[in-house]
Every structure is written in structure tokens, then in C-alpha cells.
Amino acid sequence: MSFAKVQSAQTTLLDACIIDVEVDLSGGLHAFSIVGLPDKAVEEARDRVSSAIKNSGFKSPKKKNEKVIISLAPADIKKEGSNFDLAIALGYLLAAGDIRFNPLGKLFLGELALDGHTRAITGTLPLVRAAARAGFKEVYVPKENAREAALIDGIAVYAVDTLSAVVAHLNEKSEKPKKLLAQPKTKVSLGVSFSSNDLSDIKGQESAKRGLEIAAAGAHNIAMYGPPGTGKTMLARAFAALLPPLSFEQMLEVTSIHSIAGTLKGELVTVPPFRSPHHTASHISIVGGGTFPRPGEITLAHRGVLFLDEFPEFEHRVIEALRQPLEDRSISITRVKGTAAYPAHFILIAAMNPCPCGNYGTRKECICSPSNLLRYRRKVSGPIVDRIDMWVEVGTIEYKTLSDKTPRTEGSEKVRERILAARKIQRARFASAKLPYQTNSELSARDIDTHAGLSEPVRNLLNQSATKLGLSGRAYHRVIKLARTIADLEGNEKITEKNILEALSYRPKQLSS
């Protein structure tokens, strides 16, 4: 036959689409062209595939006087990357009559080396999920990606080492076929996040530890401010071990994102991600974007933690770009060549000094001028301050406390038990009401009265306090949601005045804009 069609796939933003690889051979002077909006990597598949076919024991397309046209359809979608190498090679061999097999229900993914070996690709998990939804029965992937692919039910995954191996498995012309074994279903142990810092290792700072416990229990955003060297970074890193493990669906979601971004490195994401970009990171690296939009750090932190140390030192537009994800838990990126909406449901932990030199309000002399101090504080605008639920001061620790040899305070494991109990209460509350929420921080203004209602005395207390503090409507609702989480940690069915007062204590004081 001189025509063949096999199927492959590629990722488009954070989704995946099936691509038809059509091969047509005709007589004439040698020509090898790929059509269907290919990028440079796809165009170069001509040379990779030709060498891989030759080194797998078949005649190279370059040694034949024939015109080869590879069409990647749909033609209006830009084709990127090296995912299509394996499909192109098999489609050519099928069209040339060198092999014979039925391509229906089979999807082929993988880059080919010049000697015919396969190389790993990115985005395997969402590609295989799309294949399973589309009704494919078999998918062939490089062996490095097989464990990731085998997370998906309802489709047989074959780990491919070489082009020769997959030909030997598929070729109906072979007298002695060498069948590949399907990859066993990947079993995942949903574990607990690991952190090199335990809460018990941090001397003092009990109020900050309490704040982190509340933040983890309700998935609230938190900012810690105080002089340098008081433990803000240690506390943030210890926070990772307080979070509950990801559910299986969340694990698939997060793994898919990291697979597409190329940050997976062969390991599945089974715990909430912890992302800590440097304050010199660019706007695009944090938010995402580029000519063809790609996910940034706020999307890589999805279902996990985004830790921004030296918060005011980040580029101003980076800080301001957090407004949408902190409110909507997603980020929309619009460019000339496309618009992308990426998930960005993370817990923000911001750490900052009280001034540029770090000594304002301490026993050391602050050398900042009033104008520098004002400029530093204005870097964090009022709308951003409003969107952060908790502001916790991390003050100077006495040397006596640091050298104290008394038994340590409770560790992360003990605190995590209370957090898990509070999360269980929240899930049960929202499940009974058939709401899509998992934590109190997700409550909409419409649902607050129903699921975080206040008694008349508590409401009066909150209204009086809100008037004195000048709270915005957004901050008012965030105080209620925070109080609901504090009540859940204590096992209270109703929000008490004590819960409201504690929640109000976490509103910003000297750092408000």
C-alpha cells in the first residue's frame, strides 16, 4: 500500500488532542515533507526517522526515489515537539509495505534516536488520559514514561525501548513475533510531604506555628513578617509536612501539569508540591506565558504551596499578578497567538522583613530613610494585603530561648493530626451540602451564611471590630472563613466570639497600605 494512517497525540496548553499521522508515498524524485503547521522539532523528524528506520534493518526513505508526504491533522493546530517520531516511522513502514498491522485503537508516542532507540517525552499522563477517553485500547510509549502512563485505567500501556521492538510486536508478516508485555498498573502510595524542618526544631515562635496550623487546616494564605534570621524560612519549609496528602484524582491532575511542564523527572507527584522561586524570577516564569503560553510557578504550585521569600523584592507586576489566582484560583494569560486559563489553586506563604535593612522595630538601629520605608511598604498594595488571610509577626528570639535545653514543643506529626481532623470536618460539611469545596477558604460569599453562620452576639462583635479596623468587604468575609477554620480545629460546631477575635488578630497592623 502507498497510504497509511496511524495516530499520535500532543499537548495543547494543559489539555491533549489526538493527532492523525497520514503517510502518502508516490513515485518521482526523492522528497520528504511534513505538513500541518509543524515546528522546527517536528520538521527535523525527517532526519531522525530516516536514520532510525535505516538502523532498524529497513531501507531508508532517503535511499528511494519516491515522494513522501507526512500530514499531521488537524492541520490548523500547531504541532510541537518530538512526540510524533514513533508514529511517523511506523506509518511510513506501513505505507511502504515493509510491515503489516491494524493501527485502529492504537496510539504511538515517542521520540526516536538515530539508532532507533526511543527517548522520553513530556506530557505523557494527559496524553494517555486523552487516549483512554477517546476509546483507544493500546498506547505505546518510551520505557521511561511507562510508569507514568500506567496510572490510567482502561488502556493497555506498552513500554517501547526501540523501533525494532515495536515492529516485532506489531508486524503480522513476522513468522516469529516477539510480543511485548503490557506495563503493570502503577500502584501509588499516597504519602505525607517530607520536610527537612520539623516544627519541633524551631525554638519559640509559637504564635507563628499556630498561624501555620490554621493556614494548613483551611488552606488559607499567610504572610510572615519580621527581622532577618527569626525563622520565617524554616517555618515555611516546615509547613509542607503539615499538609494532607493528595487524593488520587488530585495526584493525576498535578502530575499532568508537571509532566507537560517537563519538571516531572520520572517521579510521580504524590504529595502537595512546594514551589519556592527566587525573588529575581521573571514575570513570565512566575505567572506563565510566552509567545505560546506555558505554565508558570503559580500553576506548578497547584494543589500545593507557593512560597515567596523576600516578598516585596519581587517585581511589582509579579506581586500584582497574584490578584486573580488568589481570588479565582486560576490564571488567565492572553497573548497574540492564544489565550490560556491555567489552574492556580495554591496556598501562598509570603515572608518579608519589616523594612529594607530588616531592623525596623528591633533593638538594632534601622538605617532606612522614611521615604525608603514608605516605598518598601507600598510594594505590597492594599488589594494584595486584602487577599492574604493571615498576617503573622515573627519577632526576634531571645538567645536564652535558642540555647534552652528543655523538651521541644510538639512536632509536625502531632499538629498534622489536628489538621487532618479539621479537613475531615470540612469535607463532610461540604459533601452533605453537595458543594464542590474541600476547605473553608474556598467558600463563596453566597455560601458563607449557610456554612459559616454567626450567632447574633458574634455577628455584633465582628461588625463592631470591622468598623474599628476599617475592613473591606473581602477582608470581612475572609475573617469569617478563618474563624470557621479555627472552630473546626477546636471541634466547635458554632463559631464563637473567641474564634472571631483570634481571626481578627491575624489582620495586618503596621503593614497595611
N, C-alpha and C positions, 0 to 999 in steps of 0.2 A: 504494500500500500504506500501511497505517497503523501497521505494526510493522516494525522493523529491528533487527538486531544486528550491531555491529562490535566489534572488540577492541582493547584498550589494555593497559597494564601499569603496575605501580608497584613500588617497592622496599619491602620489609618487613625491617627491620634491615639486614643486608648481603646479603640474598637478594632475589629478584624473583619476582613472581607475576603471571600473566596475569589480566586483568580483563575480563569481558564487559560491554559497554555496550549495554543494551537500551533502545530508544525506542518508546514507545507513544503514539499520538495518538488522541484521541476527541473527539466533539462536546461542546459545552457552553460555559459561561463560561470565559474565559481563566484558566488556571492552569499553572504551570510548577514542577514539583517534582523534586528529586533524592533518591533513596532508596538505602540501602546503607551506612549509617554514614559519611556524608560529613563532613569537617571544614569549617571556615569557607571555606577557599580553594576547595574543591570546590563548596560551595553557591553561592559567588559566580560560578561558571562560567555560571550562568543569564544574568547580565547581559553577561558578556564574549562568550559565544557568540551571544546575540541581536544584539548590536551588530555582531559580526564577520560574521554571516550577512547582515544588512541592508547593510553596507558592501561586501559581495562581490557585490551585484547580485541578491539574493534577498529575498523578503518576510520581514520579521522575525517570529519566533514571537509577539512581543508584539502584533502587528497582527492576529492571527487569533483568532476565538472558538473556541478548542479547548483541550482539557486535555492537557498534555504531561507524561508521566511518564518520567523517566530512571532506570533501575535499574542500579546498579553491583554486579555479582555476582562472587564470593561475598559475600553480604550480611553475613556475620559478621566480615569483615576491615575494619578502619577504613581509609577512603580519605583520603589526604592529598595535598596539593599540586595543581598545575595541569596535570599530565600528561594529563588526560582531555579537555581543551578541544577538541582537533582531532577526536578520536573522537566526542565528543558532537555537534559541529557536523555532521560527515558522517553520523552516524546519524540526526539529525533531517532533513537534506535527503533522505536515502534513504527514510525513513518517509513524508515529506510528498510524495514522488513528484517532487521537483524535479530529482533526478538519478537515474541508474540505473547500478549496477556490482555486481560479485560481490565481497563482502567476505571470502570464505573465503581463508585463507592470508595475510591482510594485517593488519599491526599498525600502529596510529596513535598517535603520541606527540607532544605539543607543547602549549604554552600559546598562546592567541590574544590578540592585542591588539584593541582596539575597532575598528580599521580593517581587521582581517582578516590582518594580518601575524603571523608566528609569533615566539615568543620562546624562548630556550634553556631547557632543563630540567636538573635534576641526575639522576645515576644512569643515564645513557644506556647505558653499556657493559654493566652487569649486566642491564639490561632487554633489550637486543638479544641478549645471550648466552642469556637465558632463552627468547626468541622462537625463536632458532635451534634450541635443544634441543627446543622444543615442536613443531617442524616447520613453522613459518611460512616462507613463501617471500619475502615482501616486508615491509619496515618503512619507515615514513615518519616522519622526524624533522626538527626545525628545522635550518636550514642550519648554525647554529653548532655543532651536535652531530654533524654528518655524519661528520667525520673520525674522531671517537672511535668512532662506530657501525661504521664501515667496517673496523675492526680484526678483526671477526668474519667467519669464513668460512661459506659455505653459506647466506647470506641476502642478497638484493638490498637495498641501502640507497638510499633516495631522499631527497635534501635538499629540504625544503619551505620556501619563502620566504613564501607567502601561502596562505590558504584557497582563493582563486580558482585558484591554480596547481595544487593537488592535485585540485580539482574538474575542471579542464580535462584533466588527465591521466587521471582515472578515468572520467569521465562517458561512458557509452555512448550517451547521447542526443545528444551533440555531433556535429555534422556535420564539424567540423574540429578534432579533438582535438589538443591540444598536449602531446605526451608528454615527460615528464621523463627525463633520462638518469640511469642508476644511478651512484651515487658510486663512483669508482675505489677499489680496495682500498688501504687506508692502508699505506704502507711505512714501517717504523720502523728507524732506525739506532740500534742498541744501543750507546750511547756510554759514556764514562767520566765519573764525577762530577766536577764542576768545583768548585774551591775557590779563593778569593782568597788563601789562605795555602798556601804550599808548605813542606815540611819544611826545605828548604834556607834558607828565610827566617828560621828560628828559630835564634838563636845558642845554643849549648850545649844542655843538657837531653838529652844522648844516651841516658841510661837511660830517659827518658820516651818518646823516639822509638822505642826498641827495644820498649818495652811496647806502644805503639800498633801496631807491626808485628805483634807476636804476636797482639794482640787482633783485628786485622783478618783475619789468616790463619785463625784458628779460630773467629771470631765470639764472642769472649769478652767479658764485661762487665768494665769497667775503671773505677777511680776514681783521680783525681789529686788529691793534697793538697799544699799548700804556701802560702807567703805571697802576698799580692796582688801582681800585676804580674810574675809569674815566667813567664808564657806558657801557663798552663793553657787559657785560652780559645782562643788561637791554635793550640795543639796539637790541641784538639778539632775545630776547624774544618778543619784540615789533614787530619784523619782521613777526612773524607768522600771525598777524592780517592784514598784508598788502597783503597777497596772495589771488588770486581769488579762489572761491570755486571749488571743483572738479566737473567735469561733471559726469553724471550718470555712464557711462562706466568706467571712472577712479575710481569712488567710488566702483564699483563692483571689479575692479582689486585690489585696495588697501585693501578692506575689506577681499578679498580672502586670500591675503598674511598674514594679521594679524590673520585671522581665523585659518590658518594652523599653524602659529607660536604659537597659544594659547594666544595671547595678546589682544583678542577682548573684553573679559569681558562682553559679552551680548550687547554691543553697536556697532552700525554700524559706520564705518569711513566715515563721510560726509564732512570733511574738511582736507586740507593737513596735514599729520602727522608731528609732531615736535619731533625729537629724540635728546636727549642730554646725551650720555653716558659719564661716568666719565673717566678721563684720565688714571685710573688704570685698565680699562676694558681690557680683554684679546684679543688677535688677533682673535680668533675664534668667540668671542661674537660680535665683530665689523664687521668682514668680512663675517663670516659664515663658516660652515664646520663641523668637527666632523667625527667620523667613518662613519656614514651615514649622508651626508651633510644636514645641516639645514641652513635657512636664518639667517643672522646677522643684525646688526643695520643699515648697509647701504641699505639693502633690505627693512627693516621695515620703512625706511625714504623715500621709493619710492613715487614719486609724491609730496614730501613734503620737509622738511628741516632736514639736519643733522648738528647739532651744536656741534663743538668740541672746548670746552673751554680749556685753557692751552694747545694749540695745540702742541707745541714742547715737552710737557711732555708725550705725548702718546708714546707707544712703537714704536721704529724706523720702524719695519716691518709693523705696522699698518698704519703709515703715507705713507710708500712706496706702500702699497697695494691699496691706493686710486688712483694710476695712471690709472688703467684700467677703473674703474667706472666713473672717471671724464672725461675720453676721450670717452668711448664707451657706457656709461650709462647702463652697465651691469657688472656682476662679474662672472667669471668662476672659479669654485672650483673643483679641481681634487684630488681624494683620491683613495686608492687601491680598495675600494668597489664601486666606482662610480664617475661620473663626473656630476656636476650640473652647469647650467647657470641661474643665478638669475637676475631679473631686478634691476637696481640701479640708477634710474633717479631722482636725488635729487639736491637740491641747497645746496652747502656746505657753512657754515658760520664758519670760524675759528677765534678764539680770542687768542691773545698771548701778553705777556709782552715783552718789548724791551731787557730784559736780565733776568738771573735767579733771581736776587734780585728785579727787577722791576723798579729800579731808574735811569737806564741809560738815559741820555738826559733830566733829570728833575732837579729841584732845590735841591733835596736830593742827598747825596753822594752815588755813585754806589760802592759797595764793591766787585764787581766781578773782578776776575783777567782777564787779556787779553785772556788767554787760555780758561777759562770757558766761556767767552763771545763768543769766536770763536766757541767753541764746541756747545754752545746753538744755534747759528745761523745755524750751519751746520746740525742740526737735521732736518731742513726743506730743502730738496735738491732742486737743480735747476729745475728738471723736475716737481716737485710738485708746485714750485713757478710759473712756466710757465703755469700750468693748472688752476691757480686761476686768474680769470679775473680782479679782483679789489683788490687793497691793500689800505686800508684807515687808516690814523693815527687818533687815538682817544686820543687827548692830555689832559693835566691837565686843570681842570676847575678852574677859579678864584672863590674865596669864595664869592665875590660880586655877581657873576652870580648866584650862588646857592641860595643866600638869596634875590635875586631880586624878587619883588612882581609885576612886570609888567605883562601884559597879556601873557599867554602861547603862544607858537608857534602853528602852525596848527597841528591838531591831525591826528591820523591814518586814520580816515574815509575820510578826505579830500584828503590825499595822495593816499588812495586806489582808489578813483575815477579816478585819473590820470593814475594809474597803469592799471585799467580795460580798460580805453580808449586805452592805448598803446597796451595792449594784443589783443584788438579787431582789431586794425590795422594790427597786425602781423598775426592773424588767417586769416583775409580777404586776405592778400597778398599771403600767402602760399596756401590757398584754391583755389584761382584763378589760381595758377600755378599747382594745383593738387599734391602738395608736402605733405609729412606726418608730417611736422614740426608744432609745436604750438608756439614756441618762437624763437627769434633771436639766442639764444645761441646754438640751435640745427643745425644751418646752416652748411652744409659741405663746404669744400674748393671749391668744384666744383660749388656750387650754390651761392657763395659769390658775384661774379662779376655780376650775374643776379639780385639778390635781395638786395644787399648792395653795389651797384656800386659807384665808386667815380669819380668826375669830375677831369679833368687834374690838376688844381691848388691844389685840396685837396689831390690827389694822390702824387703829388710832395712834399707837406708838410709832408705827412706821411712817404714817403721814406727818406726824409732828417732827420726827427726825429728818425726813426727806426735805421738809420745809427749811429746817435749820441748815442742812448741808447743801441745799440747792441742787438736789439730784435731778438729772434729766429723766424723761420717761423710760429710756432704755436702762439707765442705771437703777431706777426704781424696780423694774421687773427683774433685773439681774440679782438684786438683793433678795427678792422673794425666792428665786430659784436656788440661790446659795443657802438661804435659811432652810429650804426644803431638804437639801442635801445634809446639812448639819443635823436636822431632825432625824433623817434616815440613819445616820451614823449612830445616833443615840437610841434608835429604835422607837422614836416617838411617832405616833400616828398623826398628831396635830403639830403644827408649827407653834412654838412657844415664844414668849417675849424674850427669853434668854437666847433662843436661836436667832431671832431678828437682830438683837443687839450685837451678837457675835458677827453676823453677816455684815452689819453696818460698820463694824470696826475694821473691815478689810477694804473699805472705800479709801481712795487716795487722800492724803492730807497735804503735806507740803509740796507734793509733786504734781498736784492738779494744775491744769493750764489756766 
